[in-house]
Amino acid sequence: MSSIKQHLSNVVAAAINQATGLEDSNANVITASKPEFGDYQANGVMAIAKQQKANPRELAGRVIEHIDCEGDALIDKIEIAGPGFINIHLSPSALLDAANAAISDPELLVAKTMSPEKIVVDYSSPNLAKEMHVGHLRGTIIGDSLVRILERLGHQVVRQNHVGDWGTQFGMLIAYMQELSADESALNAGLSDLEDFYRAAKDRFDSDPAFADTARKCVVKLQSGDPEFLAAWERFIDESLKHCEALYDKLGVSLSRDDLDAESRYNDDLPRVIAELEAKNLLTESEGARCVFLDEFKGKEGDPLPLIVEKSDGGFLYSTTDLAAVRLRVKDKVDRSLYVVDARQSLHFQQVFAVARAAGFADNGISLEHIAYGTMMGKDGRPFKTRSGDIVKLIDLLDEGVRRAHAIVSEKNPALSEEERQLVAQRVGIAAVKYADLSKNRTSDYVFDWSTMLSFEGNTAPYLLYAYARIRSILRKAPDNATINHIVQIGAEEERALMLKTLQLPEVLEAVARDCYPNQLCNYLYELSGLFMRFYEACPILKADEETMNSRLALCNLTAETLHTGLGLLGIETLEQM
Ligand code: ARG
């Protein structure tokens, strides 16, 4: 079954087609903005009337003549409101049937897409010269959630961790490894903290010209494929990846070594990229560097803005690698390539995409999308740092979340054993950090604030996890002979509203898969929990007569499953008790 919204969009679009002859018109169906407007409203008629120079209300009247309410099980009645809105009320019995079908369907009626696509999701992608820091959090978890949702909808998802593992910094790191290599244990100790290791190497590089010279020679050796230097580089990369993996593990992110799409992979391809750009007459030399100038990119003064693809010393750049990667993705018949990367790289991606199109590396068969995200800020309104102004390591941030959650759970629920508290703290601490991020519109910057994200009130992970645990506890308290798999009544308005909400999961996922805003799923789960709380206050469950109790327990069950699935798609694990 397609989602309710999709079904209604199809029905209204078909009616518009019959009334006007227009094909593929946008019925613009949304969930009703107020209860008195029904369950859904179609707002598309106004725009079409304008286009056709028709009276919108009159057009809406002609459109609804073509909607067969009798024949459509889902639609109860339709009304025209205001200047030409079409308000749609759904049939209670059809809603009941759908809810019961959802209860017995492990997929909760989330259908696999009819048009599966091959989708590359390029996410996390840290620079391996250093440790992962807070700046990598957003890309990692937004990407993880998108991957889960796209897969759930039946797309073929290719995870790609486009790690930065190549370039001049590695010459410096190898040179420093060689300095320490006389003492294996000192080298091991050094590599155990890559942040310190990088800093120490950089200090050497900046203060000692002889070392800097060695470092430069190391790059050349490495790039010419010298086995000794390659081995040192591999050792460093392996260490660095282990750090990333420890983090992915803590975060519950599924990236593994199989998903690597490292920059180094494209090394041999780069001269070919340049040659093809050259053959297409796209290259211009500017101050010794080779650049592509496209008319659409201008600087502040209207001066032409280049995409530099080869430096004057013959070195290639980040952009060259990205062009090579686009080329490969097109060869691999990818339909969509999503780049979950910091918004500060927007210009880079616009240029890479445009050059890839101009050079014919990418054709219309591939959609290239920068899934940009804003910066995580401190309370001072600047990018999040430690008090002393240092970059915060991601691992430290997560550990602090768990510590804080432990203190809170110990205070709120002292009856739990230490072991249970640890589990709760682990889940809640990580969930709080992830959810605080995922629930914000990804394109905006946001302020990282422990007390808000760990609060049990508002749109937070603790609130949602608590709502879930509470429902589970109601279900545990049900008498042994209770049945929890059949809803028979939706007498109360609160029951109906909750049930309809549970049925909207498929359309929310469709929207996230299309637009890549996981905060839409967060908002949905928050609203769902709110509707549950309203239902719980208004409708007795365990104290009701048997039939009502069973029916309401079944609604609780459906709500719990929906929350569990939705949170799971955000990469958040639920708890049976908190
Ligand atoms: N390693 C880059 C960085 O740390 C991000 C790579 C994103 N992916 C890409 N295909 N450019 O900024």
Boltz pocket constraint, residues with backbone or C-beta under 6 A from the ligand:
constraints:
  - pocket:
      binder: B
      contacts: [[A, 122], [A, 124], [A, 125], [A, 126], [A, 127], [A, 162], [A, 163], [A, 164], [A, 322], [A, 325], [A, 339], [A, 340], [A, 341]]
      max_distance: 6.0
